[in-house]
Amino acid sequence: MKTLKPIILASASQSRRSLLSASGVEFDVVVSNVDEDEIKNIAKQDGWTVSKTALALAAAKAEAVQTMHPEAIIIGADQMLELEGNWFDKPSSVEVAKKQLEALRGKTHRLLSGLVLLAPEKERWTHIESADLTMRNFSDTFLDSYIQTLGEEACKSVGGYFLEGLGVQMFDQVRGDYFTILGLPMAPLLNALRLEGALLL
């Protein structure tokens, strides 16, 4: 379905690209290369909530891309994982991914997906949505097999898993919107794009 205004997704996430593409939206991808660690360090020093941090990261990505493409509608998105007050980042190695999954095992963690939409001469639109996921107390044998199967792919998700794939076997219970868990709350995003005149009503 042809879009009425140019849309740019300011994200390197393959999951987000796939979701937006599957919905029929035409868009380009421009990666912002924002220093996420710097923003997170400021957030922790200043005592920001996880929600505020997710939105700040999404906004920073969108703003960086908007300076290069001021004529387009920019979608910024970011996802945070919180467990018992601690924030998790994308694993830096397969070994770190395994340790994170061990920490998440048998517990309930929260995923927060922040969205920011920037359009020319318009006020920014923001949205935050969360989902609670309870991991089962899977065996060390299962975890070893999982890590061996995914390899470096486990480092491409903040939780070390992809719910749309093998990662779904890790869970006892999932409470929340599926698209939010994948990092892009689609219904509110598509509604916002329609209000901006980017999609047909």
N, C-alpha and C positions, 0 to 999 in steps of 0.2 A: 504494500500500500504506500503510495507516494506521499512523502511529507510535504507540508506547505511552507515550511521554513527550514533552513539548514540546522541540523542537530549534531552536536559533537559530544561523545562520551569521553570524559577525562579520566580514564581508568585503564590499567593494564590487565585487569581481571578477565580471563577467558570466560568465566561463568557469567559475568555481567554482559559481556558481548553476546554470548549465546542466547541469554534470556531476551535481550532487547531485539536481537535479530529474529528470533522465533516469533516475536509478537508482531512482526511485519513492519517495524519502524525502520526507515532508512536513516543511516547515521554514519559519521566518520569517527575514528578513534584518534585521539591525540593524548599521549601520555605526558603528564605534567612534570614529572621528576621532582616533585616537592620533597623536601627533607622531612619525612614523617617523624623521625626520631627527635628532631629538634622541637617540633610541636608537642610531642608527647612528654618530653622533658619539662617544657614550660607548664603543660597541663598538670603534671604531677607536683611540681614546685608550688603552683598556685592553687592546688586543691580542686581542680575542675572535676566535675562528675564525668562518668564514662560517656553519657549522652552528649554533653557539651564537647567533649574531646572528639567524638565521632563526627559531629557536625562541623567542628573547626577543621578537621582534616579534609572533609568533603568540600568545604568552602575554599580552602587553600588550593586544592587541586583545580576546582572550577575557575577560581580567580586567575591562576597562572595561565590556564589555557585561554581564558577570555581576552587577556592582553594580546594574544597572537591572533585571535579570531573574534573581534568585537561585534561582528555582524551575525554571529550564530547564537543559538540557544545551547548553553553548556550544561551538561549533567555531571555533577561531582558526587562521588559516592565513597563511603568508607565503612568498614565494619570493625567493631571491637568485640573482644571476648573477655568476659569477667567471671571469675570464680572466687567466691568468698573474699571479695574486695581486692583481688589481684588481677592485673591486666595481663593478657597473653598476646604476644606478637607472633608473626609468622616464624616458624622454626628456621633457624639459620643452618641447620644440618639435619640429616636423617636421625642422628643420635638425639638431637634436641627434640625433634618431633616425637620420638619414642618416649622421652622423659615427660613431655607435656601430656601425652595421652595417658601415661601412668598416673599423672596428677589429676586428670579429668575422670579417670575410671571410677565408676561407682558413685559419682556425684552429679549434681545438677549445676550446669553453667548457663550463662546468659549471653546470647549474641545480640548486639545492637547495631542496626544498619542505619546510617545517616545519609540523607539525600539533600543536595542543594542544587537548585535550578537557577541559572543566571540567563536572563534574556536582555537584549538591548533596550535601554531606557526603561526598564521595569524593576520593581522591587524584587529582591531575591525570594525564592520560595524554598522553605526548608521542611524536612519531615524526618522524624526519628521513629523507628519501630523496633520492638524487641521480641525475642523468642527464647523460651527456656527448654533446654535439652538435658535429659537424664541419661547418662551412659550406664550401661549394664556393667557388672563386675566381671568383665571378660578375663579369660585366662592369659597367662604369659605366653602360652603356645599360640593362642589366637593372635595376640599382639605381634609376636615375632613373624608370624605368617603374613599379617597385614602389612607390616613394615617392609618385609621382603618383596611383597607383591607391588606396593606403590613406589618404593624407592624415593627418588627425589621429588616425585609428585606430592608427597606428604608435606613438603616445604612450601607449597603454593597456596595453602589455606591456613588461616589464622588458628584453626583448631587442629590442623593436621589431618583433616578428614573432609570428604565430599559426600554430603548426604545423598546426592543423586547417583552415587556409585557404591563401591564396597563399604564405605563408611557407614551406611545405614545399618549395617549389621552390629554396630557398636551400641545401639541405643535401645533402652527400655521404653522411653516415652519422649515424645516431641510435642511441645505446646507452642504454637505460633504459626505464622504465615510461612508457607514453603519458600516463597520468593525472598522473603526477608532473611531466611536462613542462608539462602544462596547469595545474599549480598545486594539485592536490588528489589525493594518492595514495588512490584509492578503496577498494581491497581492505582495507588496514589500517584505514582510517577506518570502514568498514561493520562490520568485525569488532569494533572498539572500541565502536561504538554498540550492537551486539548484547550485548556483555558488560555494558553499562550498563543493559540492559533496555529500550532505546529502540526496538529492532526485533525482529521475531519471529525465534526461533532456527530 
